[in-house]
Amino acid sequence: MTVVIGRNSFFVEQSNDEVSRFDPILLGLVILLLVVGLGMLLSASWFRAEQLYRQPLRFVLRQALWAVAGCGLCAAAALVPLGLIRRHLKYLVLGVAVLMGMTFLPGVSARYMGASRWIILWGFSFQPSELVKVLLVIHLAHLLSKREGEFPRDRLYIVPPLVVAVLSSIIVLFQNDYSTAIFLLILTFLLFFAAGVPTRYFVRFTALIVPLGMIALFSREHRVRRITAFLNPSYDPAGSGFQVLAARRALAEGGPWGAGIGRGVRKMGGIPEVQSDFIFAVLGEELGFFGVFLVLLAFLLFSLRGIALARRQEDWFRYLLIYGLTMSITIQAMINVAVVAGLLPATGIPLPFFSSGGSSLVVTMIMCGLIMNAATQPASRGPRLWEGSRV
């Protein structure tokens, strides 16, 4: 039995092959990741919270409050009619654009480590670019679904979604958030592929974006230092390479079984911002290879389940929405883990469900709610990922 909300109706229907609104597998994985994430944050943050605020539980209690708010918004996102979202999409875009603009206003915005990504209202800070991640997926799914995988020879069809993606990335880049801007472009590529955009456009898009991205990358000194630290962290072990080397040592010292929850030592001043972008290093030190494997397995199962739900959809908007939101969470996790392992330069991409930060957690929960919302279509023949890209 499933509760179905239509434009002007609220009713219950039964169907043997209908996907449950709250898919039990996906819901279980979300709860698992959320609980484990809060537990690891407690272990990773207590020492730094004690040093900074004399309150060892400060970070985890704030995160728990954001988790409660995120669960409420997740439930709301799972129940809101998708047609209502599409009809009022322009107002959502306008609202997020206003929030993004507020990050440049003195007295409202907050600068941290050279970036203007946050706004502070009534004592709470929020990062509007996190909303861009979910809104970009909704907007691109809305535009690309109109073609239903059949793209004409007319090249103008690709302009509107491309403009949306590029403008979103440029605005985020102006906030001095290069990594998120690149992430948005990667997400756009994945959605274009899933929608069936011909391969030749990917080549042209890449030829345009890569040179511009390289210019932006080397236009700021701190980005160059991060590249240098990635290529040769021992060149400046006490400066730009310190965080990278410390994270690697924490992972290596974890061994197969780890030091035990709460017994890690690298979090005690050895890794800057350990409660945020580098929390995975604490996980590796305290839970070892086995714990790392289980957490990565949970993210993998989350990704596979999201893709499976997407492939069941007949409606192209639902298909692209589920796929895009699933990839958004998955790619963020992959980037964060790769950074901690030393496979990518340091970025500001958080680990979903784990990293301290209310903006990231709330938006991640909204994404999960929208995935469960869109997964209400009957399981039947629909688009397939391998049918997406054509030459």
C-alpha positions in Angstrom: 0.0 0.0 0.0 1.4 3.4 -1.0 0.3 6.9 -0.2 0.2 8.9 -3.5 -0.1 12.7 -3.6 -1.3 14.2 -6.9 -1.8 17.7 -7.9 -5.2 18.0 -6.4 -5.6 14.7 -4.6 -4.3 12.6 -1.8 -5.2 8.9 -2.0 -3.9 5.4 -1.3 -3.4 2.8 -4.0 -2.0 -0.7 -4.0 0.1 -2.3 -6.7 2.1 -5.5 -6.7 5.0 -4.0 -8.7 5.1 -0.5 -7.5 8.2 0.8 -5.7 7.5 1.8 -2.1 7.7 5.5 -1.4 10.2 4.9 1.4 12.3 2.3 -0.3 13.4 0.1 2.6 16.9 -0.6 1.3 17.7 3.1 0.5 16.1 4.3 3.7 18.1 1.7 5.7 21.4 2.9 4.1 20.6 6.5 4.8 19.9 5.8 8.4 23.1 3.7 8.7 25.3 6.3 7.2 23.7 9.1 9.3 24.2 7.2 12.6 27.7 6.1 11.8 28.6 9.6 10.7 27.4 11.1 13.9 29.4 8.5 15.9 32.6 9.2 14.0 32.1 13.0 14.4 31.8 12.5 18.1 35.1 10.7 18.2 36.9 13.0 15.7 35.7 16.4 17.1 35.7 16.2 20.9 39.4 17.2 21.4 39.2 20.2 19.0 35.9 21.3 20.5 37.4 21.1 24.0 40.4 23.2 22.9 38.3 25.9 21.1 35.2 26.1 23.1 35.7 24.1 26.3 32.7 22.1 25.2 33.8 18.6 23.9 30.3 17.8 22.6 29.8 21.1 20.7 30.3 19.9 17.2 28.4 16.7 17.5 25.4 18.3 19.3 25.1 21.0 16.6 25.4 18.3 14.0 22.6 16.3 15.8 20.3 19.3 15.7 21.0 19.7 12.0 20.4 16.0 11.5 16.9 16.4 13.1 16.2 19.3 10.8 17.5 17.3 7.9 15.3 14.3 8.7 12.2 16.6 8.8 13.2 18.2 5.4 13.9 14.7 4.0 10.4 13.6 4.9 9.0 16.8 3.4 11.0 16.3 0.2 9.7 12.7 0.0 6.1 13.9 0.1 6.0 17.1 -1.9 4.5 16.6 -5.4 7.3 16.7 -8.0 4.9 18.5 -10.4 4.7 21.3 -7.8 8.5 21.6 -7.8 8.6 21.8 -11.6 5.9 24.4 -11.8 7.6 26.7 -9.3 11.2 26.0 -10.3 11.8 29.5 -11.4 11.0 30.8 -7.9 13.4 28.3 -6.4 16.1 29.4 -8.8 15.4 33.0 -7.9 15.5 32.3 -4.1 18.8 30.4 -4.3 20.3 33.2 -6.6 19.4 35.8 -3.9 21.0 33.6 -1.2 24.1 33.3 -3.4 24.2 37.0 -3.9 24.0 37.6 -0.1 27.4 35.9 0.3 28.9 39.1 -1.2 27.2 41.5 1.1 29.2 42.9 4.0 27.6 42.3 7.4 25.7 39.2 6.2 28.4 37.2 4.6 31.3 35.5 6.4 34.8 34.9 5.0 36.7 31.8 6.1 40.2 30.8 4.8 39.8 33.3 1.9 36.4 32.1 0.7 33.1 34.0 0.8 30.7 31.0 0.9 28.6 31.5 4.0 25.8 33.8 5.1 25.1 34.4 8.8 21.5 35.1 9.9 20.2 35.0 13.5 23.4 33.4 14.7 23.3 30.5 12.2 25.7 30.2 9.3 24.6 28.5 6.0 26.4 27.8 2.7 24.1 28.5 -0.2 26.3 26.7 -2.7 25.1 23.5 -1.1 21.6 24.3 -2.4 23.0 24.9 -5.9 24.0 21.2 -5.9 20.5 20.0 -5.6 18.8 22.7 -7.6 21.2 22.2 -10.5 20.1 18.6 -10.7 16.4 19.5 -10.6 16.8 22.2 -13.2 18.9 20.0 -15.6 16.5 17.1 -15.2 13.6 19.4 -15.9 15.2 20.7 -19.1 16.8 17.5 -20.4 13.7 15.3 -19.7 11.7 17.2 -22.3 13.8 15.5 -25.1 13.2 12.0 -23.6 16.6 10.8 -25.0 15.8 12.0 -28.6 17.9 14.9 -29.5 17.5 16.6 -33.0 20.3 17.8 -35.2 19.6 21.4 -34.1 22.3 22.4 -31.7 20.3 25.0 -29.9 18.6 22.4 -27.7 21.8 22.0 -25.6 22.1 25.7 -25.0 19.6 26.2 -22.1 20.9 23.4 -19.8 24.5 24.3 -20.7 23.9 27.9 -19.7 22.4 26.9 -16.4 25.4 24.7 -15.6 28.0 27.2 -16.6 26.4 30.1 -14.8 26.0 28.1 -11.6 29.7 27.2 -11.7 30.8 30.7 -12.4 28.8 32.1 -9.5 30.3 29.5 -7.2 33.8 30.2 -8.6 33.3 33.9 -7.7 32.9 32.8 -4.1 36.5 31.4 -4.3 35.1 27.8 -4.3 36.9 26.2 -7.2 36.4 22.6 -6.1 32.6 23.0 -5.9 32.5 24.8 -9.3 34.4 21.8 -10.9 32.1 19.4 -9.1 29.0 21.1 -10.6 30.5 20.7 -14.1 31.3 17.0 -13.5 27.7 16.5 -12.3 26.5 18.2 -15.5 28.6 15.8 -17.6 27.0 12.8 -15.9 23.5 14.1 -16.4 24.1 14.9 -20.0 25.4 11.4 -20.5 22.4 9.9 -18.8 20.0 12.0 -20.8 21.5 10.8 -24.1 23.3 13.9 -25.3 25.5 12.9 -28.3 29.2 12.3 -27.5 30.5 14.9 -29.9 29.1 17.6 -27.6 31.1 16.3 -24.7 34.3 16.7 -26.7 33.5 20.3 -27.6 32.4 21.1 -24.1 35.6 19.7 -22.7 37.7 21.6 -25.2 36.1 24.8 -24.0 36.0 24.2 -20.3 39.5 22.6 -19.7 41.5 25.7 -20.7 39.3 28.0 -18.8 39.5 25.8 -15.8 43.3 25.7 -15.9 43.4 29.5 -16.1 41.1 29.7 -13.0 43.2 27.1 -11.2 46.5 28.9 -11.5 45.0 32.4 -10.9 45.1 32.0 -7.1 48.1 31.3 -5.0 46.4 29.0 -2.5 45.3 26.7 -5.4 48.8 26.5 -6.7 50.0 25.6 -3.2 47.5 22.8 -3.0 48.6 21.4 -6.3 52.2 21.6 -5.1 51.3 19.8 -1.9 49.5 17.1 -3.9 52.4 16.5 -6.2 55.1 16.7 -3.6 53.8 17.0 0.0 57.3 16.5 1.5 58.4 19.8 -0.2 56.7 21.8 2.5 55.9 19.2 5.3 55.2 21.9 7.9 53.1 24.0 5.6 51.0 23.2 2.6 51.8 19.5 2.8 51.2 19.1 6.5 47.5 18.1 6.2 48.1 15.7 3.4 50.9 13.9 5.1 49.1 13.7 8.4 46.0 12.2 6.8 48.1 9.6 5.0 49.9 8.7 8.3 46.5 8.3 10.1 45.3 5.9 7.4 48.5 3.9 7.4 48.6 3.6 11.2 45.0 2.2 11.3 46.2 -1.1 10.0 43.7 -3.8 9.3 41.6 -3.4 12.5 42.3 0.2 13.6 43.2 1.6 17.0 39.6 1.4 18.2 36.9 4.0 18.3 38.0 7.0 20.3 41.6 5.9 20.6 43.0 7.7 17.6 45.7 10.3 18.3 46.0 12.1 15.0 42.8 14.0 15.7 44.5 15.7 18.7 46.1 18.5 16.7 47.7 16.3 14.1 45.2 17.0 11.3 43.8 20.5 10.8 40.0 20.6 10.4 39.7 16.9 11.2 36.0 17.2 12.1 35.3 18.5 8.6 36.9 17.6 5.3 39.4 15.1 6.8 37.1 13.1 9.1 37.8 10.1 6.9 41.4 10.0 8.2 40.1 9.5 11.7 37.8 6.7 10.5 40.8 5.0 8.9 43.0 5.3 12.0 40.3 4.1 14.5 38.5 1.5 12.4 41.3 0.4 10.2 41.0 -1.2 6.7 37.9 -3.2 7.8 36.0 -0.2 8.9 37.0 1.8 5.8 35.8 -1.1 3.6 32.4 -1.2 5.4 31.8 2.5 5.0 32.9 2.5 1.4 30.6 -0.5 0.8 27.7 1.4 2.3 28.3 4.3 -0.1 28.6 1.8 -3.0 25.3 0.1 -2.1 23.7 3.5 -1.8 24.9 4.4 -5.3 23.8 1.0 -6.8 20.4 1.3 -5.2 19.9 4.8 -6.5 20.9 3.7 -10.0 18.6 0.7 -9.8 15.7 2.9 -8.8 16.4 5.3 -11.6 16.5 2.6 -14.2 12.9 1.5 -13.1 11.4 4.8 -14.1 9.4 5.4 -17.2 9.2 9.1 -16.7 12.5 10.8 -17.8 12.3 13.5 -15.2 12.2 11.0 -12.4 14.9 9.0 -14.0 17.3 11.9 -14.4 16.4 13.3 -11.0 17.2 10.1 -9.1 20.3 9.4 -11.1 21.6 13.0 -10.7 21.0 13.2 -7.0 22.5 9.8 -6.4 25.6 10.7 -8.3 25.8 14.0 -6.5 26.1 12.3 -3.1 28.3 9.5 -4.5 30.8 11.7 -6.3 31.2 14.0 -3.3 32.1 10.9 -1.2 34.5 9.7 -3.8 36.3 13.0 -4.0 36.6 13.4 -0.3 38.0 9.9 0.2 40.4 10.4 -2.7 41.7 13.7 -1.1 42.3 12.0 2.2 44.1 9.1 0.5 46.3 11.5 -1.4 44.8 10.7 -4.8 43.5 14.3 -5.4 44.6 17.7 -4.3 42.9 19.1 -1.1 39.4 20.4 -1.8 36.5 21.8 0.3 34.2 18.9 -0.7 32.8 17.4 2.5 32.1 13.7 3.2 28.3 13.3 3.0 26.7 12.2 6.4 30.1 12.5 8.2 31.7 15.9 7.9 30.7 18.6 10.4 28.5 21.2 8.7 24.8 21.7 8.8 24.5 23.0 5.2 26.0 19.8 3.8 24.0 17.5 6.0 20.6 19.2 5.5 21.0 19.3 1.7 22.2 15.7 1.6 19.0 14.6 3.5 16.9 16.7 1.1 18.5 14.9 -1.8 17.7 11.5 -0.2 14.1 12.6 0.3 13.7 13.6 -3.3 15.2 10.3 -4.5 12.6 8.4 -2.4 9.9 10.7 -3.8 10.9 10.2 -7.4 11.1 6.4 -6.9 7.3 6.0 -6.6 6.8 5.1 -10.3 5.8 1.5 -11.1 8.8 -0.7 -11.9 8.7 -1.3 -15.7 10.5 -0.7 -18.9 12.4 2.7 -18.8 15.6 4.4 -19.9 18.9 2.6 -19.3 22.2 4.2 -18.5 24.0 2.3 -21.3 21.5 3.7 -23.8 22.4 7.3 -22.9 25.3 8.6 -25.0 25.3 8.4 -28.8 27.9 9.7 -31.3 
